[in-house]
Amino acid sequence: MDRLRGLECFRKIAERGSFAAAARDLNMSPGAITKQINALEDMLGVQLIARTTRRLSLTEAGETYLSRIAAILDDMDDANETVRDLGHGPRGCVRIAAPTSFGVLKLAPVIGRLLNAHPDLSVDLVLDDRFSDIIDEGFDIALRVSETLADSSLMARRICSYSRVLVASPAYLAKNGPVSTPHDLLAHDCIIFSSAQRTGLWHFTNPVDGDELAVEVSGRYRVNSSLAMRDVLVEGSGITLTPRLVVEDLIARGDLVCLLAEYLPRSLNLFALSAPHRHKLRKIRTVTDFLANELRMENRDHAPNN
């Protein structure tokens, strides 16, 4: 048997949950992939996959074996890509996960410039405001916009930061009264970004002593997309704390006004995450470096003048 092919077949079956799906992914016939697994089990002298007419599952031996061979197969894939890159520019597909609003407003134009600069690269961009599992979902790079990152085994690179603003429409303020301090927000209808690390907990810096103020706000509208806040804000339905990039056009037109400008809120950081065994691949380094250079330059050019 081709031992490496047998390992690839075994992992693919474990990932896809069926012989047929694994065979399609590997461009093999079901009979050929069954033959590989039978040969692998005969070589090891144990059953790796428990088959019934309705479902399959890994045996205890199969679970143990999969955990040990996964890193080996990843290293082989990385070695193959590294060697293929020698003497050539970066090539291949890079799969990127990013938040929806950031992806639409800032990332998409940069991806266009990336593809023009590197004709042998392709990008699979997935926009989602939840935190994707990089390893399980097969992403090369995950872009996260957050104040901080939780501890993990992933490689993290801070790209840049984005300022936030507290905003509401003139109509909302005319109806509900002014906001003079962060504590006044407790009496207002606040629009809450539900995918934040601590939903509804807003931090500001006191202009008098520099101490941080934390206010836990509430409101009738919670949403996991910053873009879905815009129309609600303009309609006069609440106040929110959001990245300036999401609402800067509405502020410029006068549809929204900034509040408590002297109480600076915490900025958000943009991080690029990748798996430890893949972050040095040339295509991933190239994309990460390009995004970092472009986004830092754009962020510097469009820094707000408060």
C-alpha positions as CSV (number, residue, x, y, z in Angstrom):
1,M,0.0,0.0,0.0
2,D,1.0,3.7,-0.4
3,R,1.3,4.4,3.3
4,L,1.1,8.2,3.0
5,R,-1.9,7.9,0.8
6,G,-3.5,5.6,3.3
7,L,-3.0,8.3,6.0
8,E,-4.5,11.0,3.8
9,C,-7.5,8.8,3.2
10,F,-8.0,8.0,6.9
11,R,-7.8,11.7,7.9
12,K,-10.2,12.8,5.1
13,I,-12.8,10.1,6.1
14,A,-12.5,11.3,9.7
15,E,-13.1,15.0,8.6
16,R,-15.9,14.3,6.2
17,G,-17.7,11.5,8.1
18,S,-18.1,9.2,5.1
19,F,-16.1,7.1,2.6
20,A,-18.1,8.5,-0.3
21,A,-17.5,12.2,0.6
22,A,-13.8,11.5,1.3
23,A,-13.4,9.7,-2.1
24,R,-14.9,12.7,-3.9
25,D,-12.6,15.1,-2.2
26,L,-9.6,13.0,-3.0
27,N,-10.7,12.3,-6.5
28,M,-10.8,8.5,-5.8
29,S,-13.4,5.8,-6.2
30,P,-15.1,4.5,-3.1
31,G,-13.6,1.1,-3.7
32,A,-10.1,2.5,-3.9
33,I,-10.4,4.5,-0.7
34,T,-11.9,1.4,1.1
35,K,-8.9,-0.6,-0.1
36,Q,-6.5,1.9,1.4
37,I,-8.2,1.9,4.8
38,N,-8.3,-1.9,4.9
39,A,-4.6,-2.1,4.1
40,L,-3.8,0.5,6.8
41,E,-5.8,-1.4,9.4
42,D,-4.2,-4.7,8.4
43,M,-0.7,-3.1,8.7
44,L,-1.5,-1.7,12.2
45,G,-3.4,-4.8,13.3
46,V,-6.3,-2.7,14.8
47,Q,-9.6,-1.4,13.6
48,L,-9.5,2.4,13.1
49,I,-13.1,3.0,11.8
50,A,-16.2,1.3,13.1
51,R,-18.6,0.9,10.2
52,T,-22.3,0.2,10.4
53,T,-25.0,0.4,7.7
54,R,-26.1,3.8,9.0
55,R,-23.0,5.6,10.2
56,L,-19.3,5.4,10.9
57,S,-17.2,6.5,13.8
58,L,-13.6,6.3,14.8
59,T,-12.6,3.6,17.3
60,E,-10.5,4.6,20.4
61,A,-7.5,3.4,18.4
62,G,-8.6,5.5,15.4
63,E,-9.0,8.7,17.6
64,T,-5.5,8.1,19.0
65,Y,-4.0,7.5,15.6
66,L,-5.6,10.5,14.1
67,S,-4.3,12.8,16.8
68,R,-0.7,11.6,16.1
69,I,-0.7,11.6,12.3
70,A,-2.4,15.0,11.9
71,A,0.8,17.0,12.6
72,I,2.8,14.7,10.3
73,L,0.4,15.3,7.4
74,D,0.4,19.0,8.0
75,D,4.2,19.1,8.0
76,M,4.2,17.2,4.8
77,D,1.8,19.6,3.2
78,D,3.9,22.5,4.3
79,A,7.1,21.0,3.1
80,N,5.5,20.4,-0.3
81,E,4.3,24.0,-0.6
82,T,7.7,25.4,0.6
83,V,9.6,23.4,-2.1
84,R,7.1,24.3,-4.8
85,D,7.6,28.0,-3.9
86,L,11.4,27.9,-4.5
87,G,12.3,29.8,-7.6
88,H,8.8,31.1,-8.0
89,G,6.7,33.9,-6.5
90,P,4.0,33.2,-4.0
91,R,1.3,31.0,-5.5
92,G,-1.8,29.0,-4.5
93,C,-5.0,29.8,-2.7
94,V,-5.1,31.6,0.7
95,R,-8.3,31.2,2.7
96,I,-9.1,34.2,4.9
97,A,-11.8,34.7,7.5
98,A,-12.8,38.3,8.4
99,P,-15.6,40.3,10.2
100,T,-18.3,41.3,7.8
101,S,-18.3,45.1,8.2
102,F,-14.5,45.3,8.2
103,G,-14.4,43.0,5.1
104,V,-16.9,45.1,3.2
105,L,-15.6,48.5,4.1
106,K,-11.8,48.1,4.3
107,L,-10.6,44.7,3.3
108,A,-12.2,44.1,-0.1
109,P,-10.3,46.9,-1.9
110,V,-7.0,45.7,-0.5
111,I,-7.7,42.2,-1.7
112,G,-8.2,43.6,-5.2
113,R,-4.8,45.3,-5.0
114,L,-3.2,42.1,-3.6
115,L,-4.5,40.0,-6.6
116,N,-3.2,42.6,-9.1
117,A,0.2,42.5,-7.4
118,H,0.5,38.7,-7.2
119,P,-1.1,37.0,-10.3
120,D,-0.3,33.5,-9.1
121,L,-2.2,33.9,-5.8
122,S,-6.0,33.4,-5.3
123,V,-8.1,34.3,-2.3
124,D,-11.1,32.6,-0.7
125,L,-12.5,35.3,1.6
126,V,-15.2,34.3,4.1
127,L,-17.0,37.2,5.9
128,D,-18.5,36.3,9.2
129,D,-18.8,38.1,12.5
130,R,-18.4,35.0,14.7
131,F,-14.9,33.9,15.6
132,S,-14.1,31.1,13.2
133,D,-12.1,28.1,14.2
134,I,-9.0,28.4,12.0
135,I,-7.8,24.8,12.3
136,D,-11.1,23.0,12.0
137,E,-12.5,25.2,9.2
138,G,-9.3,25.2,7.2
139,F,-8.4,28.9,7.2
140,D,-4.9,30.1,6.5
141,I,-5.5,33.6,8.0
142,A,-8.2,34.9,10.4
143,L,-8.5,38.6,10.8
144,R,-9.9,39.6,14.2
145,V,-11.0,43.1,15.3
146,S,-11.1,43.2,19.1
147,E,-9.6,45.0,22.1
148,T,-7.4,42.0,23.1
149,L,-7.0,38.4,22.1
150,A,-7.6,35.4,24.3
151,D,-4.6,33.1,24.9
152,S,-4.3,30.4,22.3
153,S,-1.7,28.4,20.4
154,L,-2.3,30.4,17.3
155,M,0.3,32.8,15.9
156,A,-0.9,36.4,16.2
157,R,0.3,39.6,14.5
158,R,-1.1,43.0,15.4
159,I,-1.7,44.9,12.2
160,C,-3.1,48.3,13.3
161,S,-5.7,49.9,15.5
162,Y,-9.1,51.5,14.8
163,S,-10.6,54.3,16.9
164,R,-14.2,54.1,18.1
165,V,-16.8,56.8,18.5
166,L,-20.0,57.2,20.5
167,V,-22.7,58.3,18.1
168,A,-26.4,59.0,17.8
169,S,-28.7,60.9,15.4
170,P,-29.8,64.5,16.1
171,A,-33.3,63.2,16.2
172,Y,-32.6,60.7,19.0
173,L,-30.8,63.4,21.1
174,A,-33.7,65.9,20.5
175,K,-36.1,63.3,21.8
176,N,-34.1,61.8,24.6
177,G,-31.9,64.6,25.9
178,P,-28.1,65.1,25.9
179,V,-25.3,62.9,27.1
180,S,-22.8,64.7,29.3
181,T,-20.9,61.8,30.9
182,P,-20.5,58.1,30.3
183,H,-22.8,57.4,33.3
184,D,-25.6,59.2,31.5
185,L,-25.7,56.3,29.1
186,L,-27.3,54.2,31.8
187,A,-30.6,56.1,31.1
188,H,-30.4,55.8,27.3
189,D,-31.4,53.2,24.7
190,C,-28.0,51.8,23.6
191,I,-27.5,49.6,20.5
192,I,-25.2,46.7,21.5
193,F,-22.8,44.8,19.3
194,S,-23.5,41.2,20.4
195,S,-20.3,39.6,19.1
196,A,-18.1,41.8,21.4
197,Q,-15.9,40.0,24.0
198,R,-18.0,41.7,26.8
199,T,-21.3,42.8,25.3
200,G,-22.6,46.1,26.6
201,L,-19.5,46.9,28.7
202,W,-18.1,50.2,27.3
203,H,-14.8,51.7,28.5
204,F,-13.9,55.4,28.4
205,T,-10.9,57.4,29.7
206,N,-11.7,60.2,32.1
207,P,-10.3,63.5,30.7
208,V,-9.7,64.9,34.2
209,D,-7.5,62.2,35.8
210,G,-6.9,59.7,33.0
211,D,-8.6,56.9,34.8
212,E,-10.7,54.4,32.9
213,L,-14.5,54.4,33.4
214,A,-16.5,51.3,32.6
215,V,-20.2,51.5,32.0
216,E,-22.5,48.5,31.4
217,V,-25.2,49.7,29.1
218,S,-28.5,48.2,27.9
219,G,-30.9,48.6,25.1
220,R,-33.6,47.1,22.9
221,Y,-31.5,46.3,19.9
222,R,-28.6,43.8,19.9
223,V,-27.0,42.8,16.6
224,N,-23.9,40.9,15.5
225,S,-23.1,43.1,12.5
226,S,-21.9,46.7,12.7
227,L,-23.4,47.4,9.3
228,A,-26.8,46.5,10.6
229,M,-26.5,49.3,13.1
230,R,-26.3,52.1,10.6
231,D,-30.0,52.5,9.5
232,V,-31.2,52.0,13.1
233,L,-28.9,54.8,14.3
234,V,-30.0,57.2,11.5
235,E,-33.7,56.4,12.3
236,G,-33.1,57.7,15.8
237,S,-33.5,54.5,17.7
238,G,-30.4,54.6,20.0
239,I,-26.8,55.4,20.8
240,T,-23.9,53.1,20.0
241,L,-20.1,52.8,20.4
242,T,-18.7,51.6,17.1
243,P,-15.5,51.7,15.0
244,R,-15.3,55.1,13.3
245,L,-14.8,53.4,9.9
246,V,-18.4,52.0,10.1
247,V,-20.0,55.4,10.4
248,E,-17.6,58.0,9.2
249,D,-19.6,58.8,6.1
250,L,-22.8,59.3,8.2
251,I,-20.9,61.6,10.5
252,A,-19.6,63.6,7.6
253,R,-23.1,64.1,6.2
254,G,-24.5,65.1,9.6
255,D,-26.8,62.0,9.9
256,L,-25.0,61.2,13.1
257,V,-23.1,63.2,15.7
258,C,-20.2,62.2,17.9
259,L,-20.8,62.3,21.7
260,L,-18.4,62.6,24.6
261,A,-15.5,63.4,22.4
262,E,-13.3,64.2,25.4
263,Y,-14.0,60.7,26.9
264,L,-11.8,58.6,24.7
265,P,-13.2,55.0,24.3
266,R,-10.8,52.1,23.9
267,S,-9.5,51.5,20.4
268,L,-9.9,48.2,18.6
269,N,-6.9,46.2,17.3
270,L,-6.8,44.3,14.1
271,F,-5.0,41.0,14.5
272,A,-3.9,38.4,11.8
273,L,-4.0,34.9,13.2
274,S,-2.6,31.8,11.6
275,A,-1.8,28.2,12.6
276,P,1.7,27.7,14.1
277,H,2.7,25.2,11.5
278,R,1.6,27.4,8.6
279,H,2.4,31.0,9.3
280,K,5.8,30.8,7.7
281,L,4.5,29.5,4.4
282,R,5.5,32.0,1.6
283,K,2.0,32.6,0.4
284,I,0.7,33.3,3.9
285,R,3.6,35.5,4.8
286,T,3.1,37.4,1.5
287,V,-0.6,38.0,2.1
288,T,-0.2,39.0,5.7
289,D,2.7,41.4,4.9
290,F,0.7,43.0,2.1
291,L,-2.4,43.4,4.2
292,A,-0.4,44.9,7.0
293,N,1.4,47.4,4.8
294,E,-1.8,48.5,3.0
295,L,-4.1,48.7,6.0
296,R,-1.5,50.5,8.1
297,M,-1.0,53.1,5.4
298,E,-4.7,53.5,4.8
299,N,-5.3,53.8,8.6
300,R,-2.6,56.5,8.9
301,D,-4.0,58.5,5.9
302,H,-7.5,58.4,7.3
303,A,-6.8,59.1,10.9
304,P,-9.5,61.3,12.4
305,N,-8.8,64.9,13.3
306,N,-10.7,65.4,16.6
